[in-house]
Amino acid sequence: DAGVTQSPTHLIKTRGQQVTLRCSPISGHKSVSWYQQVLGQGPQFIFQYYEKEERGRGNFPDRFSARQFPNYSSELNVNALLLGDSALYLCASSPLTGGYGYTFGSGTRLTVV
Amino acid sequence: QQPVQSPQAVILREGEDAVINCSSSKALYSVHWYRQKHGEAPVFLMILLKGGEQKGHEKISASFNEKKQQSSLYLTASQLSYSGTYFCGTLNFMEYGNKLVFGAGTILRVKS
């Protein structure tokens, strides 16, 4: 079975631009969570989606938004990029919202210059 | 509220044991443990759902003390492959969903 797939793997953007990151969960998994990981720190929670509805939001500005599609894939959008948005963005899928471990994708490395 | 992990880093020789602790100031529904190797994604190790429950994964096990809002990860007879950063993730119920919050991590290095 395919694991969690994220695209693109690497991305370089300029300050002020917008970016869209994509995630395909494991087949049968209905929950997708997005995390931001800065080097040397633990993953920081951004969003959780379950059955196409937002189920949780972390302490990130409104420049960050996400959505989940009928096939359970998800997109994370970041507008008006700042240098501080440079990080590894991880997508994690799980069968349901609780009681199960998360399977992470390899991430998208975003660099804002 | 981010859980607190200790120690921040530990260096072991092959065959030695280690304990990594995770504590939270909030009541916990469950605790997750993950290992992340450099340049890779975090990999799920185990989840603890009940108070006092211990789970095992190869020579890695964990306990969850619900009353103390603490969990500990036990690595016995460590192997070189155990090297990496270990994260605990704690799950509290939000108003309308779940939010797995990770600690800052514990760097484990096993030397031969």
gemmi code that builds the backbone of each chain (N, CA, C; Angstrom):
import gemmi

chains = {
    "A": [
        ("ASP", (0.837, -1.199, 0.000), (0.000, 0.000, 0.000), (0.868, 1.243, 0.000)),
        ("ALA", (0.431, 2.266, -0.735), (1.169, 3.509, -0.743), (1.011, 4.186, 0.598)),
        ("GLY", (2.077, 4.891, 1.015), (2.008, 5.639, 2.250), (1.387, 6.991, 2.004)),
        ("VAL", (1.662, 7.920, 2.910), (1.183, 9.284, 2.752), (2.079, 9.991, 1.741)),
        ("THR", (1.468, 10.578, 0.731), (2.216, 11.236, -0.335), (2.060, 12.739, -0.252)),
        ("GLN", (3.187, 13.449, -0.258), (3.160, 14.901, -0.231), (3.881, 15.459, -1.451)),
        ("SER", (3.348, 16.561, -1.958), (4.008, 17.222, -3.077), (3.877, 18.728, -2.953)),
        ("PRO", (4.857, 19.490, -3.455), (6.159, 19.011, -3.911), (7.049, 18.654, -2.733)),
        ("THR", (8.217, 18.109, -2.989), (9.123, 17.758, -1.901), (9.915, 18.974, -1.444)),
        ("HIS", (10.248, 19.821, -2.369), (10.971, 21.044, -2.050), (10.353, 22.207, -2.815)),
        ("LEU", (10.454, 23.398, -2.216), (9.848, 24.568, -2.823), (10.595, 25.810, -2.358)),
        ("ILE", (10.899, 26.701, -3.279), (11.501, 27.982, -2.918), (10.564, 29.082, -3.395)),
        ("LYS", (10.179, 29.952, -2.466), (9.264, 31.045, -2.769), (9.852, 32.365, -2.271)),
        ("THR", (9.322, 33.432, -2.829), (9.742, 34.774, -2.423), (8.748, 35.333, -1.422)),
        ("ARG", (9.231, 36.164, -0.522), (8.349, 36.824, 0.452), (7.162, 37.461, -0.259)),
        ("GLY", (5.978, 37.286, 0.347), (4.771, 37.872, -0.212), (4.007, 36.956, -1.155)),
        ("GLN", (4.682, 35.913, -1.642), (4.007, 34.984, -2.542), (3.075, 34.049, -1.788)),
        ("GLN", (2.345, 33.262, -2.546), (1.423, 32.288, -1.989), (1.898, 30.888, -2.388)),
        ("VAL", (1.591, 29.897, -1.541), (2.025, 28.536, -1.837), (0.906, 27.552, -1.489)),
        ("THR", (0.828, 26.475, -2.260), (-0.128, 25.397, -2.003), (0.620, 24.081, -1.888)),
        ("LEU", (0.426, 23.407, -0.784), (1.049, 22.113, -0.540), (-0.033, 21.049, -0.574)),
        ("ARG", (0.320, 19.876, -1.093), (-0.676, 18.830, -1.294), (-0.327, 17.557, -0.540)),
        ("CYS", (-1.375, 16.831, -0.162), (-1.202, 15.616, 0.621), (-2.242, 14.588, 0.221)),
        ("SER", (-1.795, 13.370, -0.021), (-2.708, 12.249, -0.268), (-2.541, 11.248, 0.867)),
        ("PRO", (-3.597, 11.001, 1.647), (-3.468, 10.103, 2.797), (-3.440, 8.645, 2.354)),
        ("ILE", (-3.170, 7.794, 3.318), (-3.241, 6.356, 3.076), (-4.680, 6.001, 2.718)),
        ("SER", (-4.835, 5.096, 1.783), (-6.177, 4.689, 1.372), (-6.980, 4.198, 2.571)),
        ("GLY", (-8.182, 4.739, 2.719), (-9.031, 4.351, 3.846), (-8.924, 5.272, 5.037)),
        ("HIS", (-7.882, 6.112, 5.073), (-7.737, 7.078, 6.169), (-8.569, 8.311, 5.857)),
        ("LYS", (-9.383, 8.711, 6.838), (-10.279, 9.833, 6.612), (-9.816, 11.122, 7.289)),
        ("SER", (-8.803, 11.022, 8.129), (-8.326, 12.189, 8.862), (-6.955, 12.606, 8.361)),
        ("VAL", (-6.794, 13.911, 8.134), (-5.519, 14.474, 7.719), (-5.172, 15.631, 8.644)),
        ("SER", (-3.933, 15.625, 9.129), (-3.446, 16.718, 9.971), (-2.220, 17.337, 9.319)),
        ("TRP", (-2.070, 18.632, 9.501), (-0.908, 19.365, 8.966), (-0.061, 19.888, 10.123)),
        ("TYR", (1.246, 19.756, 9.963), (2.184, 20.223, 10.972), (3.300, 21.028, 10.305)),
        ("GLN", (3.822, 21.995, 11.062), (4.996, 22.740, 10.639), (6.148, 22.356, 11.566)),
        ("GLN", (7.279, 21.988, 10.997), (8.429, 21.636, 11.816), (9.630, 22.474, 11.425)),
        ("VAL", (10.078, 23.259, 12.379), (11.296, 24.041, 12.226), (12.450, 23.205, 12.742)),
        ("LEU", (13.604, 23.342, 12.118), (14.770, 22.532, 12.481), (15.046, 22.589, 13.983)),
        ("GLY", (15.157, 21.418, 14.580), (15.487, 21.343, 15.998), (14.297, 21.412, 16.930)),
        ("GLN", (13.088, 21.490, 16.374), (11.880, 21.572, 17.195), (10.913, 20.450, 16.849)),
        ("GLY", (9.941, 20.256, 17.707), (8.901, 19.281, 17.426), (7.893, 19.831, 16.433)),
        ("PRO", (7.150, 18.953, 15.777), (6.116, 19.411, 14.846), (5.066, 20.253, 15.570)),
        ("GLN", (4.686, 21.370, 14.957), (3.666, 22.257, 15.507), (2.367, 22.071, 14.737)),
        ("PHE", (1.287, 21.836, 15.450), (-0.012, 21.559, 14.851), (-0.568, 22.783, 14.137)),
        ("ILE", (-1.020, 22.563, 12.880), (-1.631, 23.655, 12.128), (-3.130, 23.414, 11.979)),
        ("PHE", (-3.505, 22.275, 11.377), (-4.907, 21.945, 11.132), (-5.112, 20.433, 11.241)),
        ("GLN", (-6.367, 20.074, 11.557), (-6.816, 18.709, 11.358), (-8.135, 18.743, 10.594)),
        ("TYR", (-8.263, 17.872, 9.608), (-9.500, 17.709, 8.857), (-9.965, 16.263, 8.956)),
        ("TYR", (-11.271, 16.127, 9.077), (-11.876, 14.793, 9.118), (-13.182, 14.864, 8.349)),
        ("GLU", (-13.353, 13.946, 7.424), (-14.562, 13.931, 6.606), (-14.856, 15.316, 6.007)),
        ("LYS", (-13.802, 15.935, 5.502), (-13.879, 17.207, 4.773), (-14.211, 18.403, 5.661)),
        ("GLU", (-14.256, 18.201, 6.969), (-14.538, 19.314, 7.869), (-13.321, 19.615, 8.745)),
        ("GLU", (-13.098, 20.879, 9.028), (-12.024, 21.267, 9.930), (-12.386, 20.838, 11.343)),
        ("ARG", (-11.504, 20.077, 11.980), (-11.781, 19.586, 13.323), (-10.844, 20.202, 14.363)),
        ("GLY", (-9.808, 20.856, 13.901), (-8.893, 21.480, 14.843), (-8.017, 22.492, 14.135)),
        ("ARG", (-7.675, 23.560, 14.846), (-6.813, 24.602, 14.291), (-5.801, 25.004, 15.349)),
        ("GLY", (-4.563, 25.096, 14.958), (-3.507, 25.506, 15.877), (-3.348, 27.013, 15.889)),
        ("ASN", (-2.336, 27.486, 16.598), (-2.109, 28.921, 16.750), (-1.306, 29.488, 15.584)),
        ("PHE", (-1.904, 29.471, 14.437), (-1.282, 30.010, 13.240), (-2.171, 31.130, 12.696)),
        ("PRO", (-1.564, 32.127, 12.049), (-2.360, 33.247, 11.528), (-3.294, 32.820, 10.406)),
        ("ASP", (-4.216, 33.714, 10.079), (-5.213, 33.428, 9.047), (-4.607, 33.289, 7.665)),
        ("ARG", (-3.333, 33.605, 7.527), (-2.655, 33.401, 6.231), (-2.603, 31.911, 5.876)),
        ("PHE", (-2.751, 31.077, 6.910), (-2.744, 29.626, 6.714), (-4.188, 29.144, 6.585)),
        ("SER", (-4.441, 28.361, 5.557), (-5.758, 27.774, 5.374), (-5.583, 26.390, 4.761)),
        ("ALA", (-6.611, 25.589, 4.866), (-6.527, 24.234, 4.324), (-7.919, 23.770, 3.922)),
        ("ARG", (-7.941, 22.692, 3.204), (-9.208, 22.058, 2.886), (-8.959, 20.580, 2.608)),
        ("GLN", (-10.046, 19.811, 2.705), (-9.975, 18.381, 2.411), (-11.013, 18.072, 1.351)),
        ("PHE", (-10.641, 17.262, 0.410), (-11.491, 16.943, -0.731), (-12.265, 15.637, -0.501)),
        ("PRO", (-13.290, 15.380, -1.343), (-14.091, 14.153, -1.175), (-13.253, 12.876, -1.171)),
        ("ASN", (-12.100, 12.875, -1.846), (-11.260, 11.668, -1.833), (-10.290, 11.672, -0.643)),
        ("TYR", (-10.495, 12.589, 0.285), (-9.737, 12.728, 1.541), (-8.347, 13.339, 1.363)),
        ("SER", (-7.944, 13.637, 0.155), (-6.702, 14.364, -0.019), (-6.880, 15.775, 0.518)),
        ("SER", (-5.768, 16.458, 0.727), (-5.854, 17.768, 1.379), (-4.848, 18.734, 0.782)),
        ("GLU", (-5.151, 20.001, 0.894), (-4.240, 21.071, 0.496), (-4.055, 22.035, 1.655)),
        ("LEU", (-2.826, 22.507, 1.807), (-2.514, 23.557, 2.763), (-2.074, 24.775, 1.961)),
        ("ASN", (-2.707, 25.906, 2.204), (-2.368, 27.149, 1.522), (-1.779, 28.152, 2.510)),
        ("VAL", (-0.731, 28.792, 2.078), (-0.148, 29.857, 2.893), (-0.017, 31.091, 2.008)),
        ("ASN", (-0.645, 32.184, 2.440), (-0.592, 33.447, 1.696), (0.431, 34.395, 2.299)),
        ("ALA", (0.823, 35.387, 1.509), (1.710, 36.450, 1.998), (2.882, 35.877, 2.785)),
        ("LEU", (3.637, 35.018, 2.139), (4.722, 34.295, 2.808), (5.718, 35.228, 3.487)),
        ("LEU", (6.145, 34.804, 4.673), (7.184, 35.489, 5.436), (8.415, 34.601, 5.537)),
        ("LEU", (9.547, 35.203, 5.819), (10.767, 34.407, 5.970), (10.590, 33.331, 7.043)),
        ("GLY", (9.841, 33.670, 8.079), (9.624, 32.751, 9.189), (8.755, 31.548, 8.846)),
        ("ASP", (8.163, 31.552, 7.661), (7.363, 30.396, 7.228), (8.248, 29.286, 6.679)),
        ("SER", (9.517, 29.555, 6.531), (10.446, 28.523, 6.052), (10.491, 27.385, 7.051)),
        ("ALA", (10.178, 26.190, 6.598), (10.086, 25.041, 7.498), (9.787, 23.788, 6.685)),
        ("LEU", (9.754, 22.659, 7.391), (9.281, 21.405, 6.814), (7.806, 21.277, 7.167)),
        ("TYR", (6.959, 21.110, 6.167), (5.533, 20.963, 6.392), (5.168, 19.491, 6.233)),
        ("LEU", (4.640, 18.949, 7.306), (4.321, 17.529, 7.358), (2.825, 17.303, 7.332)),
        ("CYS", (2.430, 16.303, 6.587), (1.043, 15.868, 6.559), (0.982, 14.504, 7.226)),
        ("ALA", (-0.027, 14.276, 8.038), (-0.188, 12.985, 8.718), (-1.610, 12.489, 8.514)),
        ("SER", (-1.753, 11.214, 8.250), (-3.095, 10.660, 8.111), (-3.351, 9.601, 9.165)),
        ("SER", (-4.610, 9.436, 9.509), (-5.029, 8.394, 10.443), (-6.435, 7.964, 10.062)),
        ("PRO", (-6.826, 6.764, 10.474), (-8.146, 6.267, 10.085), (-9.282, 7.156, 10.583)),
        ("LEU", (-9.173, 7.540, 11.868), (-10.188, 8.380, 12.483), (-9.480, 9.509, 13.206)),
        ("THR", (-10.221, 10.280, 13.989), (-9.612, 11.442, 14.626), (-8.896, 11.108, 15.923)),
        ("GLY", (-9.166, 9.998, 16.538), (-8.518, 9.691, 17.791), (-8.339, 8.202, 17.975)),
        ("GLY", (-7.409, 7.817, 18.859), (-7.241, 6.414, 19.168), (-6.364, 5.639, 18.213)),
        ("TYR", (-5.765, 6.337, 17.230), (-4.912, 5.677, 16.250), (-3.635, 6.480, 16.070)),
        ("GLY", (-2.569, 5.774, 15.757), (-1.331, 6.466, 15.453), (-1.416, 7.184, 14.122)),
        ("TYR", (-0.561, 8.186, 13.957), (-0.516, 8.955, 12.724), (0.594, 8.414, 11.828)),
        ("THR", (0.325, 8.385, 10.539), (1.355, 8.070, 9.558), (1.719, 9.359, 8.839)),
        ("PHE", (2.994, 9.724, 8.931), (3.439, 10.980, 8.340), (3.968, 10.781, 6.924)),
        ("GLY", (3.763, 11.798, 6.100), (4.420, 11.854, 4.812), (5.834, 12.374, 5.000)),
        ("SER", (6.607, 12.363, 3.916), (8.002, 12.794, 3.980), (8.148, 14.307, 4.076)),
        ("GLY", (7.057, 15.019, 3.837), (7.086, 16.456, 4.029), (7.424, 17.264, 2.790)),
        ("THR", (7.114, 18.545, 2.876), (7.505, 19.526, 1.866), (8.421, 20.523, 2.536)),
        ("ARG", (9.626, 20.653, 1.994), (10.577, 21.621, 2.549), (10.359, 22.951, 1.850)),
        ("LEU", (9.825, 23.939, 2.586), (9.544, 25.263, 2.031), (10.630, 26.239, 2.478)),
        ("THR", (11.214, 26.903, 1.508), (12.195, 27.948, 1.800), (11.657, 29.257, 1.244)),
        ("VAL", (11.568, 30.261, 2.102), (11.102, 31.585, 1.690), (12.304, 32.529, 1.681)),
        ("VAL", (12.543, 33.157, 0.545), (13.721, 34.039, 0.420), (13.289, 35.483, 0.186)),
    ],
    "B": [
        ("GLN", (-1.308, 23.205, 25.006), (-0.158, 23.242, 25.899), (0.813, 22.122, 25.522)),
        ("GLN", (2.035, 22.510, 25.192), (3.027, 21.545, 24.736), (3.506, 20.674, 25.894)),
        ("PRO", (3.559, 19.343, 25.731), (4.103, 18.494, 26.785), (5.602, 18.742, 26.929)),
        ("VAL", (6.104, 18.456, 28.127), (7.512, 18.662, 28.431), (8.230, 17.330, 28.423)),
        ("GLN", (9.286, 17.229, 27.641), (10.067, 16.011, 27.570), (11.394, 16.176, 28.299)),
        ("SER", (11.843, 15.092, 28.889), (13.166, 15.081, 29.512), (13.758, 13.686, 29.391)),
        ("PRO", (15.072, 13.562, 29.257), (16.018, 14.668, 29.076), (15.940, 15.244, 27.666)),
        ("GLN", (16.688, 16.314, 27.410), (16.724, 16.896, 26.069), (17.550, 16.035, 25.141)),
        ("ALA", (18.577, 15.405, 25.699), (19.445, 14.557, 24.885), (20.081, 13.502, 25.770)),
        ("VAL", (20.390, 12.371, 25.179), (21.050, 11.297, 25.910), (21.944, 10.527, 24.942)),
        ("ILE", (23.114, 10.160, 25.444), (24.059, 9.359, 24.652), (24.240, 8.019, 25.349)),
        ("LEU", (24.091, 6.958, 24.603), (24.206, 5.612, 25.148), (25.234, 4.810, 24.366)),
        ("ARG", (25.721, 3.760, 24.976), (26.485, 2.749, 24.249), (25.526, 1.609, 23.931)),
        ("GLU", (25.796, 0.905, 22.897), (24.969, -0.253, 22.534), (24.759, -1.147, 23.740)),
        ("GLY", (23.519, -1.580, 23.921), (23.204, -2.490, 25.023), (22.747, -1.800, 26.289)),
        ("GLU", (22.946, -0.475, 26.361), (22.505, 0.246, 27.554), (21.023, 0.591, 27.459)),
        ("ASP", (20.448, 0.951, 28.601), (19.029, 1.279, 28.672), (18.839, 2.780, 28.816)),
        ("ALA", (17.646, 3.260, 28.419), (17.329, 4.677, 28.569), (15.844, 4.845, 28.862)),
        ("VAL", (15.530, 5.941, 29.544), (14.143, 6.299, 29.807), (13.929, 7.740, 29.369)),
        ("ILE", (12.868, 7.966, 28.623), (12.491, 9.305, 28.182), (11.127, 9.614, 28.793)),
        ("ASN", (11.025, 10.766, 29.409), (9.806, 11.142, 30.105), (9.041, 12.240, 29.378)),
        ("CYS", (7.730, 12.222, 29.573), (6.842, 13.181, 28.927), (5.774, 13.553, 29.942)),
        ("SER", (5.625, 14.840, 30.215), (4.613, 15.249, 31.185), (3.790, 16.399, 30.628)),
        ("SER", (2.544, 16.440, 31.075), (1.619, 17.457, 30.598), (0.939, 18.132, 31.767)),
        ("SER", (0.579, 19.394, 31.586), (-0.147, 20.121, 32.623), (-1.654, 19.935, 32.464)),
        ("LYS", (-2.058, 19.261, 31.381), (-3.480, 19.041, 31.139), (-3.826, 17.565, 31.255)),
        ("ALA", (-5.094, 17.312, 31.541), (-5.563, 15.930, 31.576), (-5.452, 15.332, 30.178)),
        ("LEU", (-4.959, 14.121, 30.122), (-4.665, 13.503, 28.839), (-5.659, 12.412, 28.491)),
        ("TYR", (-5.995, 12.351, 27.223), (-6.791, 11.250, 26.709), (-5.876, 10.125, 26.245)),
        ("SER", (-4.789, 10.495, 25.613), (-3.852, 9.480, 25.145), (-2.482, 10.106, 24.929)),
        ("VAL", (-1.484, 9.238, 24.833), (-0.118, 9.668, 24.551), (0.411, 8.852, 23.379)),
        ("HIS", (1.023, 9.540, 22.439), (1.673, 8.893, 21.289), (3.187, 9.028, 21.455)),
        ("TRP", (3.912, 8.076, 20.909), (5.371, 8.173, 20.827), (5.818, 7.952, 19.383)),
        ("TYR", (6.741, 8.812, 18.940), (7.264, 8.757, 17.576), (8.781, 8.873, 17.613)),
        ("ARG", (9.427, 8.320, 16.601), (10.867, 8.481, 16.426), (11.121, 9.095, 15.049)),
        ("GLN", (11.990, 10.085, 15.035), (12.334, 10.744, 13.776), (13.845, 10.693, 13.575)),
        ("LYS", (14.249, 10.123, 12.462), (15.664, 10.120, 12.110), (15.940, 11.335, 11.238)),
        ("HIS", (17.182, 11.735, 11.222), (17.573, 12.959, 10.533), (17.149, 12.934, 9.068)),
        ("GLY", (16.417, 13.968, 8.653), (16.002, 14.078, 7.267), (14.814, 13.210, 6.896)),
        ("GLU", (14.215, 12.563, 7.889), (13.077, 11.690, 7.601), (11.846, 12.161, 8.357)),
        ("ALA", (10.703, 11.566, 8.023), (9.465, 11.891, 8.719), (9.386, 11.149, 10.040)),
        ("PRO", (8.632, 11.653, 11.001), (8.416, 10.912, 12.250), (7.724, 9.586, 11.962)),
        ("VAL", (8.124, 8.561, 12.710), (7.539, 7.226, 12.562), (6.843, 6.846, 13.861)),
        ("PHE", (5.607, 6.412, 13.739), (4.801, 6.031, 14.892), (5.385, 4.805, 15.583)),
        ("LEU", (5.523, 4.881, 16.908), (5.995, 3.755, 17.700), (4.842, 3.080, 18.437)),
        ("MET", (4.106, 3.854, 19.201), (3.002, 3.284, 19.962), (2.085, 4.376, 20.487)),
        ("ILE", (0.899, 3.933, 20.867), (-0.088, 4.825, 21.461), (-0.563, 4.193, 22.756)),
        ("LEU", (-0.753, 5.017, 23.772), (-1.247, 4.551, 25.055), (-2.559, 5.251, 25.324)),
        ("LEU", (-3.597, 4.433, 25.505), (-4.934, 5.006, 25.630), (-5.494, 4.965, 27.041)),
        ("LYS", (-5.049, 4.009, 27.827), (-5.649, 3.866, 29.149), (-4.644, 4.233, 30.232)),
        ("GLY", (-5.131, 4.697, 31.375), (-4.252, 5.034, 32.458), (-3.471, 3.831, 32.923)),
        ("GLY", (-2.152, 3.955, 33.069), (-1.325, 2.889, 33.583), (-1.010, 1.819, 32.581)),
        ("GLU", (-1.523, 1.956, 31.351), (-1.319, 0.897, 30.373), (0.111, 0.923, 29.850)),
        ("GLN", (0.688, -0.243, 29.701), (2.017, -0.353, 29.103), (1.902, -1.049, 27.765)),
        ("LYS", (2.632, -0.520, 26.811), (2.642, -1.136, 25.495), (4.079, -1.414, 25.108)),
        ("GLY", (4.254, -2.323, 24.198), (5.606, -2.672, 23.793), (5.766, -2.720, 22.303)),
        ("HIS", (6.999, -2.422, 21.872), (7.338, -2.465, 20.462), (8.779, -2.913, 20.387)),
        ("GLU", (9.033, -4.159, 20.047), (10.375, -4.740, 20.081), (10.905, -4.572, 21.517)),
        ("LYS", (12.048, -3.930, 21.673), (12.596, -3.743, 23.011), (12.273, -2.341, 23.526)),
        ("ILE", (11.258, -1.718, 22.950), (10.831, -0.406, 23.382), (9.435, -0.538, 23.966)),
        ("SER", (9.253, -0.042, 25.157), (7.952, -0.095, 25.805), (7.655, 1.260, 26.417)),
        ("ALA", (6.424, 1.452, 26.838), (6.032, 2.732, 27.418), (4.956, 2.523, 28.451)),
        ("SER", (4.875, 3.465, 29.371), (3.840, 3.464, 30.387), (3.125, 4.794, 30.361)),
        ("PHE", (1.921, 4.807, 30.904), (1.101, 6.021, 30.904), (0.434, 6.112, 32.269)),
        ("ASN", (0.814, 7.108, 33.048), (0.205, 7.340, 34.346), (-0.784, 8.490, 34.195)),
        ("GLU", (-2.037, 8.113, 34.078), (-3.077, 9.113, 33.793), (-3.208, 10.128, 34.922)),
        ("LYS", (-3.088, 9.665, 36.162), (-3.249, 10.564, 37.317), (-2.150, 11.613, 37.366)),
        ("LYS", (-0.939, 11.183, 37.066), (0.191, 12.110, 37.085), (0.350, 12.850, 35.753)),
        ("GLN", (-0.461, 12.495, 34.777), (-0.395, 13.108, 33.456), (1.015, 12.968, 32.877)),
        ("GLN", (1.548, 11.764, 33.010), (2.913, 11.495, 32.566), (2.983, 10.190, 31.776)),
        ("SER", (3.954, 10.156, 30.885), (4.250, 8.926, 30.178), (5.765, 8.765, 30.114)),
        ("SER", (6.221, 7.535, 30.113), (7.651, 7.268, 29.989), (7.884, 6.230, 28.901)),
        ("LEU", (8.928, 6.444, 28.138), (9.329, 5.515, 27.076), (10.592, 4.811, 27.532)),
        ("TYR", (10.591, 3.487, 27.502), (11.712, 2.691, 27.969), (12.384, 2.002, 26.783)),
        ("LEU", (13.666, 2.249, 26.634), (14.443, 1.598, 25.577), (15.458, 0.694, 26.261)),
        ("THR", (15.331, -0.598, 26.049), (16.225, -1.556, 26.697), (17.178, -2.167, 25.675)),
        ("ALA", (18.375, -2.452, 26.161), (19.399, -3.061, 25.309), (19.481, -2.326, 23.980)),
        ("SER", (19.760, -1.032, 24.056), (19.689, -0.165, 22.881), (20.580, -0.645, 21.733)),
        ("GLN", (20.096, -0.375, 20.529), (20.816, -0.732, 19.304), (21.147, 0.547, 18.550)),
        ("LEU", (22.103, 0.458, 17.649), (22.469, 1.636, 16.854), (21.262, 2.224, 16.129)),
        ("SER", (20.345, 1.351, 15.717), (19.173, 1.789, 14.958), (18.200, 2.600, 15.807)),
        ("TYR", (18.390, 2.619, 17.109), (17.499, 3.405, 17.975), (17.842, 4.893, 17.950)),
        ("SER", (18.962, 5.243, 17.382), (19.347, 6.655, 17.338), (18.315, 7.479, 16.585)),
        ("GLY", (18.054, 8.659, 17.079), (17.087, 9.557, 16.454), (16.515, 10.491, 17.505)),
        ("THR", (15.516, 11.250, 17.109), (14.829, 12.141, 18.032), (13.464, 11.554, 18.361)),
        ("TYR", (13.191, 11.425, 19.633), (11.932, 10.851, 20.092), (10.984, 11.956, 20.531)),
        ("PHE", (9.774, 11.884, 20.020), (8.749, 12.861, 20.367), (7.580, 12.165, 21.049)),
        ("CYS", (7.092, 12.776, 22.115), (5.800, 12.344, 22.618), (4.760, 13.320, 22.090)),
        ("GLY", (3.576, 12.821, 21.867), (2.467, 13.647, 21.435), (1.302, 13.383, 22.361)),
        ("THR", (0.702, 14.448, 22.859), (-0.411, 14.284, 23.776), (-1.698, 14.750, 23.121)),
        ("LEU", (-2.748, 14.025, 23.422), (-4.040, 14.292, 22.797), (-5.054, 14.710, 23.846)),
        ("ASN", (-5.565, 15.928, 23.675), (-6.669, 16.400, 24.499), (-7.866, 16.600, 23.578)),
        ("PHE", (-9.016, 16.443, 24.124), (-10.187, 16.695, 23.295), (-10.454, 18.192, 23.222)),
        ("MET", (-10.498, 18.696, 22.023), (-10.892, 20.081, 21.833), (-12.416, 20.127, 21.750)),
        ("GLU", (-12.902, 21.316, 21.567), (-14.343, 21.489, 21.539), (-14.991, 20.636, 20.465)),
        ("TYR", (-14.344, 20.537, 19.320), (-14.976, 19.820, 18.226), (-14.022, 18.893, 17.497)),
        ("GLY", (-12.928, 18.580, 18.141), (-12.021, 17.662, 17.463), (-10.816, 17.349, 18.315)),
        ("ASN", (-9.796, 16.799, 17.707), (-8.600, 16.409, 18.422), (-7.395, 17.176, 17.891)),
        ("LYS", (-6.402, 17.332, 18.729), (-5.219, 18.094, 18.374), (-4.033, 17.402, 19.036)),
        ("LEU", (-3.246, 16.691, 18.260), (-2.077, 16.000, 18.789), (-0.945, 17.005, 18.893)),
        ("VAL", (-0.526, 17.282, 20.129), (0.506, 18.285, 20.391), (1.798, 17.582, 20.754)),
        ("PHE", (2.888, 17.934, 20.097), (4.170, 17.279, 20.302), (5.070, 18.063, 21.247)),
        ("GLY", (5.879, 17.308, 21.976), (6.920, 17.915, 22.782), (8.088, 18.343, 21.910)),
        ("ALA", (9.088, 18.928, 22.547), (10.241, 19.449, 21.810), (11.191, 18.347, 21.357)),
        ("GLY", (11.040, 17.151, 21.916), (11.848, 16.032, 21.472), (13.023, 15.720, 22.380)),
        ("THR", (13.445, 14.473, 22.337), (14.640, 14.002, 23.051), (15.555, 13.361, 22.028)),
        ("ILE", (16.767, 13.906, 21.928), (17.737, 13.364, 20.970), (18.453, 12.187, 21.619)),
        ("LEU", (18.369, 11.043, 20.977), (19.024, 9.834, 21.473), (20.115, 9.426, 20.488)),
        ("ARG", (21.308, 9.240, 21.009), (22.411, 8.787, 20.166), (23.000, 7.538, 20.787)),
        ("VAL", (23.012, 6.465, 20.024), (23.586, 5.205, 20.478), (24.921, 5.008, 19.777)),
        ("LYS", (25.961, 4.817, 20.582), (27.306, 4.637, 20.047), (27.725, 3.182, 20.162)),
        ("SER", (28.563, 2.739, 19.257), (29.051, 1.357, 19.285), (30.248, 1.233, 20.225)),
    ],
}
model = gemmi.Model(1)
for chain_id, residues in chains.items():
    chain = gemmi.Chain(chain_id)
    for i, (resn, *xyz) in enumerate(residues, 1):
        res = gemmi.Residue()
        res.name, res.seqid = resn, gemmi.SeqId(i, " ")
        for name, pos in zip(("N", "CA", "C"), xyz):
            atom = gemmi.Atom()
            atom.name, atom.element = name, gemmi.Element(name[0])
            atom.pos, atom.b_iso = gemmi.Position(*pos), 0.0
            res.add_atom(atom)
        chain.add_residue(res)
    model.add_chain(chain)
structure = gemmi.Structure()
structure.add_model(model)
structure.setup_entities()
